[in-house]
């Protein structure tokens, strides 16, 4: 096997390992909803193909207006981007103006990319508590209030990057638990890429507070919930003066015409949103239960559309066996430096696909490698 993947979803690489066509791979490695893309998005993409001969609107006025209505915010508080990854790069540039940035770990590798690109000093704070023999206690999350004084010393010169819900654990921090940090730190970047998987009555987005805190940046993605990762579309929500500054740093036309049109259609598709919320919780709970029943596996409860699993077998060996014997791709966690090779992450897919993975894992775990 070639070394660890920095991101999930590399089905071309997986197909080469499994010696099969890419469309034969059942992909659990990327946390993308199995319900989409919404039919309305596909129809809009088809109807906009004739516009490919034109440049996109550099101000993305229609898209910003749709996002403005969706979040009940003035459009100048919103900046679309080529996936949230593009916008994270600008956040990294801003954070370089602080003496250091606190990062909750284990952390998505792209945070390190964005921060190290601008030589940001990273201060790591573990999500999990510490158990016996210095190992992580997977049953205990650290409260944000327990951020050590040493990390918050000289807080007026330190930033924070927080993923909520957290990837790869699926932990959800409450809005109230984040507020003290917003009041203390000069720049707080909250990545809410998976927040839209929670129904409105359960989500803990900071978007309702954005106009009260000029030091807050919220990053959102439209690709995971609506199954559109190939279109690359995300957006930042922050104070207009900050977004004007970011606009001066970026290349022109970073969001293409088809992505913009699909996003507008997705935001208006209330039926798809409701269907997604009704699907996820029971499917995830059943998947968690089935994984828990397998010998040597300890999945961690999650609020997102993925599960982190602690395994008695190495994640990379499980990944290899699943690929070569079953054409199934899971995400090993070697790219999360805080996790060892006893973890893997899986997306929540359809009931039938989840059952296929359970059956394959059961076969592998019962026979060994």
C-alpha positions as CSV (number, residue, x, y, z in Angstrom):
1,X,0.0,0.0,0.0
2,X,1.2,3.5,-0.7
3,X,1.3,5.8,2.3
4,X,-1.6,7.5,4.1
5,X,-4.0,9.7,2.2
6,X,-4.2,13.3,3.3
7,X,-7.9,13.4,2.4
8,X,-10.6,10.9,1.8
9,X,-12.3,10.3,-1.5
10,X,-9.4,9.3,-3.6
11,X,-11.2,6.6,-5.5
12,X,-8.6,6.6,-8.3
13,X,-5.9,5.6,-5.9
14,X,-8.2,3.1,-4.3
15,X,-9.1,1.5,-7.6
16,X,-5.4,1.0,-8.4
17,X,-4.9,-0.7,-5.1
18,X,-8.0,-2.9,-5.6
19,X,-7.3,-3.5,-9.4
20,X,-10.8,-2.6,-10.4
21,X,-12.6,0.3,-12.1
22,X,-13.0,3.5,-10.0
23,X,-16.8,3.2,-10.2
24,X,-16.6,-0.2,-8.5
25,X,-15.3,1.3,-5.3
26,X,-17.7,1.8,-2.5
27,X,-16.3,4.9,-0.8
28,X,-16.7,5.3,3.0
29,X,-13.6,7.5,3.2
30,X,-15.2,10.8,2.2
31,X,-18.0,12.1,4.4
32,X,-20.4,12.9,1.6
33,X,-24.2,12.4,1.9
34,X,-25.4,9.4,-0.1
35,X,-28.7,11.2,-0.8
36,X,-27.5,13.7,-3.3
37,X,-26.8,15.6,-5.4
38,X,-30.3,16.9,-5.4
39,X,-32.2,16.4,-8.6
40,X,-32.9,20.2,-8.8
41,X,-29.1,20.9,-8.7
42,X,-28.5,18.5,-11.6
43,X,-31.3,20.1,-13.6
44,X,-29.9,23.6,-13.0
45,X,-26.4,22.5,-14.0
46,X,-27.8,21.1,-17.2
47,X,-29.7,24.3,-18.0
48,X,-26.6,26.4,-17.4
49,X,-24.2,24.6,-19.7
50,X,-24.7,27.2,-22.4
51,X,-23.3,29.8,-20.1
52,X,-19.9,28.2,-20.0
53,X,-18.8,30.5,-22.8
54,X,-19.1,33.4,-20.3
55,X,-17.1,34.5,-17.3
56,X,-18.8,34.2,-13.9
57,X,-20.1,37.3,-12.2
58,X,-16.9,38.4,-10.3
59,X,-19.1,39.6,-7.4
60,X,-21.4,36.5,-7.3
61,X,-24.4,38.7,-6.6
62,X,-27.0,36.1,-7.2
63,X,-25.3,33.5,-5.0
64,X,-24.6,36.0,-2.3
65,X,-28.2,37.0,-2.3
66,X,-29.3,33.4,-2.0
67,X,-27.0,32.8,0.9
68,X,-28.1,36.1,2.4
69,X,-31.7,35.0,2.4
70,X,-30.8,31.5,3.6
71,X,-29.0,32.9,6.7
72,X,-30.9,36.1,7.2
73,X,-27.7,38.2,6.8
74,X,-26.7,41.2,4.7
75,X,-24.9,39.9,1.6
76,X,-21.7,41.9,2.3
77,X,-21.1,39.6,5.3
78,X,-20.7,36.6,2.9
79,X,-17.9,35.5,0.6
80,X,-18.2,32.5,-1.7
81,X,-15.1,30.5,-2.4
82,X,-13.7,27.5,-4.3
83,X,-14.5,25.2,-1.5
84,X,-13.9,26.2,2.1
85,X,-10.3,25.1,1.6
86,X,-9.6,28.3,-0.4
87,X,-11.1,30.4,2.4
88,X,-9.2,28.6,5.0
89,X,-6.0,29.7,3.3
90,X,-7.0,33.4,3.8
91,X,-7.9,32.6,7.4
92,X,-4.4,31.2,7.8
93,X,-2.9,34.4,6.5
94,X,-5.0,36.4,9.0
95,X,-4.0,34.2,11.8
96,X,-0.3,34.8,11.0
97,X,-0.7,38.2,12.5
98,X,-1.2,36.6,15.9
99,X,1.7,35.3,17.9
100,X,0.2,31.8,17.9
101,X,-3.0,29.9,17.1
102,X,-4.7,27.3,19.3
103,X,-5.9,24.2,17.4
104,X,-8.1,21.4,18.7
105,X,-6.5,18.0,18.0
106,X,-6.8,15.6,16.4
107,X,-7.2,18.1,13.6
108,X,-8.0,18.1,9.9
109,X,-4.8,18.2,8.0
110,X,-5.8,21.1,5.9
111,X,-5.7,23.3,9.0
112,X,-1.9,22.6,9.3
113,X,-1.4,23.4,5.6
114,X,-3.1,26.7,5.9
115,X,-1.3,27.7,9.1
116,X,2.2,26.4,8.2
117,X,2.0,28.2,4.8
118,X,2.2,31.4,6.8
119,X,4.5,30.2,9.5
120,X,1.8,30.3,12.2
121,X,2.9,28.9,15.6
122,X,0.4,26.1,16.5
123,X,-0.6,25.4,20.1
124,X,-2.3,22.0,20.2
125,X,-5.1,21.2,22.6
126,X,-6.5,17.7,22.7
127,X,-10.2,17.1,22.2
128,X,-10.2,13.9,24.4
129,X,-9.3,13.7,28.0
130,X,-6.4,11.6,29.2
131,X,-7.0,8.1,30.5
132,X,-4.7,5.4,31.9
133,X,-1.1,5.1,30.8
134,X,-1.3,8.5,29.1
135,X,-3.7,7.2,26.5
136,X,-6.8,9.1,25.2
137,X,-10.0,8.5,27.1
138,X,-12.5,8.1,24.2
139,X,-15.4,8.5,26.6
140,X,-14.4,12.0,27.8
141,X,-14.3,15.2,25.8
142,X,-12.3,18.2,27.1
143,X,-14.6,21.1,27.8
144,X,-13.5,24.3,26.0
145,X,-13.4,26.0,29.4
146,X,-10.5,23.8,30.3
147,X,-8.1,25.3,27.7
148,X,-5.0,25.7,29.8
149,X,-4.0,29.1,31.1
150,X,-0.7,28.6,29.3
151,X,-2.5,28.5,25.9
152,X,-4.6,31.5,26.7
153,X,-1.9,33.6,28.3
154,X,-1.5,36.8,26.3
155,X,-4.9,35.9,24.8
156,X,-5.1,39.2,23.0
157,X,-2.4,38.0,20.7
158,X,-3.7,34.5,20.0
159,X,-6.1,33.0,17.6
160,X,-8.2,29.8,17.6
161,X,-9.3,27.3,14.9
162,X,-12.3,25.2,16.0
163,X,-14.1,22.6,13.9
164,X,-17.7,22.2,14.9
165,X,-18.9,19.5,14.6
166,X,-15.4,18.2,15.0
167,X,-13.6,16.1,12.4
168,X,-12.8,13.2,12.9
169,X,-14.6,12.7,16.2
170,X,-18.1,14.1,15.4
171,X,-18.1,16.1,18.7
172,X,-20.5,19.1,18.8
173,X,-19.6,22.0,21.1
174,X,-22.5,24.2,22.2
175,X,-22.8,27.8,21.2
176,X,-22.6,28.9,24.8
177,X,-19.3,27.0,25.4
178,X,-17.6,28.9,22.6
179,X,-18.8,32.4,23.7
180,X,-16.2,32.9,26.4
181,X,-13.4,32.3,23.8
182,X,-15.0,34.8,21.4
183,X,-15.0,37.4,24.2
184,X,-11.3,36.7,25.0
185,X,-9.5,36.0,21.7
186,X,-8.8,38.4,18.9
187,X,-9.6,36.0,16.0
188,X,-11.7,32.9,16.2
189,X,-12.2,30.8,13.0
190,X,-15.0,28.2,13.3
191,X,-15.2,25.6,10.5
192,X,-18.9,24.5,10.3
193,X,-18.5,22.2,7.3
194,X,-20.7,19.6,8.9
195,X,-23.1,21.8,10.8
196,X,-25.9,21.5,8.2
197,X,-26.2,17.8,8.9
198,X,-27.9,18.8,12.2
199,X,-31.6,19.9,12.0
200,X,-32.3,23.5,13.0
201,X,-33.4,22.6,16.5
202,X,-30.1,20.8,17.3
203,X,-27.5,22.8,15.4
204,X,-25.1,25.1,17.3
205,X,-24.0,27.4,14.5
206,X,-22.5,30.8,15.5
207,X,-24.0,32.5,12.5
208,X,-26.7,34.1,14.6
209,X,-23.9,35.9,16.5
210,X,-21.7,36.9,13.6
211,X,-22.8,40.6,13.6
212,X,-21.9,40.9,17.3
213,X,-18.4,39.6,17.0
214,X,-16.1,41.3,14.4
215,X,-13.3,38.8,15.5
216,X,-15.3,35.8,14.3
217,X,-14.9,33.9,11.0
218,X,-17.3,31.1,10.1
219,X,-16.5,28.7,7.2
220,X,-19.2,26.7,5.6
221,X,-19.3,24.0,2.9
222,X,-22.0,23.2,0.4
223,X,-20.3,20.1,-1.0
224,X,-20.8,17.5,1.8
225,X,-24.5,17.9,2.7
226,X,-25.5,18.3,-1.0
227,X,-23.0,15.7,-2.4
228,X,-21.3,18.2,-4.6
229,X,-17.5,17.9,-3.8
230,X,-16.5,18.0,-7.4
231,X,-18.0,21.4,-7.9
232,X,-15.9,22.9,-5.0
233,X,-18.0,25.4,-3.3
234,X,-17.9,26.9,0.2
235,X,-18.3,30.3,1.8
236,X,-17.0,32.5,4.6
237,X,-19.2,34.6,6.9
238,X,-17.4,37.5,8.7
239,X,-17.3,41.2,9.0
240,X,-17.4,43.0,5.6
241,X,-14.1,44.8,6.2
242,X,-12.3,41.5,6.7
243,X,-14.0,40.0,3.6
244,X,-13.0,43.0,1.5
245,X,-9.4,42.4,2.6
246,X,-9.7,38.7,1.6
247,X,-11.1,39.7,-1.7
248,X,-8.0,41.7,-2.5
249,X,-5.9,38.6,-1.9
250,X,-7.7,36.2,-4.2
251,X,-7.6,35.3,-7.8
252,X,-10.6,36.4,-9.9
253,X,-13.5,34.0,-10.7
254,X,-12.7,31.3,-8.2
255,X,-16.3,30.1,-8.2
256,X,-17.5,28.7,-11.5
257,X,-20.9,29.3,-13.1
258,X,-22.2,25.8,-12.6
259,X,-21.2,25.7,-8.9
260,X,-22.9,29.0,-8.3
261,X,-26.1,27.9,-10.0
262,X,-26.2,24.5,-8.2
263,X,-25.7,26.2,-4.8
264,X,-28.6,28.5,-5.4
265,X,-30.8,25.5,-6.3
266,X,-29.6,23.5,-3.3
267,X,-30.3,26.3,-0.8
268,X,-33.9,26.5,-2.0
269,X,-34.5,22.7,-1.8
270,X,-36.2,22.5,1.5
271,X,-37.5,19.0,0.7
272,X,-34.0,17.6,0.3
273,X,-32.8,19.3,3.5
274,X,-35.7,17.8,5.5
275,X,-35.1,14.3,3.9
276,X,-31.5,14.5,4.9
277,X,-32.2,15.3,8.5
278,X,-34.8,12.6,8.8
279,X,-32.4,10.0,7.2
280,X,-29.2,10.7,9.1
281,X,-29.9,10.2,12.8
282,X,-31.6,6.7,12.7
283,X,-29.2,5.5,10.0
284,X,-26.1,6.6,11.9
285,X,-27.4,5.1,15.2
286,X,-28.0,1.7,13.5
287,X,-24.6,1.9,11.9
288,X,-23.0,2.7,15.3
289,X,-24.8,-0.2,16.9
290,X,-23.7,-2.7,14.2
291,X,-20.1,-1.5,14.3
292,X,-20.1,-1.8,18.1
293,X,-21.2,-5.5,17.8
294,X,-18.1,-6.4,15.9
295,X,-15.1,-7.8,17.9
296,X,-12.3,-5.3,18.5
297,X,-14.2,-2.2,17.2
298,X,-15.1,0.8,19.3
299,X,-17.0,3.4,17.3
300,X,-17.4,6.8,19.0
301,X,-20.9,8.4,19.0
302,X,-21.1,11.3,16.6
303,X,-23.4,14.2,15.6
304,X,-22.1,14.3,12.0
305,X,-22.4,12.0,9.1
306,X,-19.3,10.0,10.0
307,X,-17.9,7.8,12.7
308,X,-14.4,7.5,14.2
309,X,-13.6,3.9,15.1
310,X,-11.0,2.6,17.5
311,X,-9.8,-0.8,16.3
312,X,-7.8,-3.7,17.7
313,X,-6.5,-4.2,14.2
314,X,-4.6,-1.5,12.4
315,X,-6.6,0.9,10.3
316,X,-4.2,0.7,7.3
317,X,-4.4,-3.1,7.3
318,X,-8.2,-3.1,7.5
319,X,-8.2,-0.5,4.6
320,X,-6.0,-2.8,2.5
321,X,-8.0,-5.9,3.1
322,X,-11.3,-4.1,2.5
323,X,-10.0,-2.7,-0.8
324,X,-8.5,-5.9,-2.2
325,X,-11.1,-8.3,-1.0
326,X,-14.3,-6.2,-1.1
327,X,-13.6,-3.1,-3.1
328,X,-14.5,-0.9,-0.1
329,X,-12.5,2.2,0.8
330,X,-12.4,3.4,4.4
331,X,-10.3,6.3,5.8
332,X,-7.3,5.4,7.8
333,X,-6.4,8.1,10.3
334,X,-2.6,8.2,9.8
335,X,-2.9,11.8,8.5
336,X,-4.2,12.8,11.9
337,X,-0.9,12.9,13.7
338,X,-2.5,12.7,17.1
339,X,-4.1,9.3,16.3
340,X,-2.2,6.1,15.7
341,X,-3.0,3.3,13.3
342,X,-5.6,1.9,15.6
343,X,-8.3,4.2,14.2
344,X,-10.3,4.6,11.0
345,X,-13.1,6.8,10.0
346,X,-16.2,5.8,7.9
347,X,-19.0,7.9,6.4
348,X,-22.6,7.1,7.1
349,X,-24.0,5.9,3.8
350,X,-27.2,4.1,2.8
351,X,-28.5,1.2,4.9
352,X,-27.5,-1.3,2.2
353,X,-24.0,0.1,1.8
354,X,-23.5,0.2,5.6
355,X,-24.6,-3.4,5.8
356,X,-22.1,-4.3,3.1
357,X,-19.3,-2.8,5.1
358,X,-20.4,-4.5,8.3
359,X,-20.5,-7.9,6.5
360,X,-17.0,-7.3,5.0
361,X,-15.5,-6.2,8.3
362,X,-17.1,-9.2,10.1
363,X,-15.5,-11.5,7.6
364,X,-12.1,-9.9,7.8
365,X,-12.1,-9.6,11.6
366,X,-13.1,-13.2,12.0
367,X,-10.4,-14.6,9.7
368,X,-7.6,-12.2,10.4
369,X,-5.4,-10.7,7.8
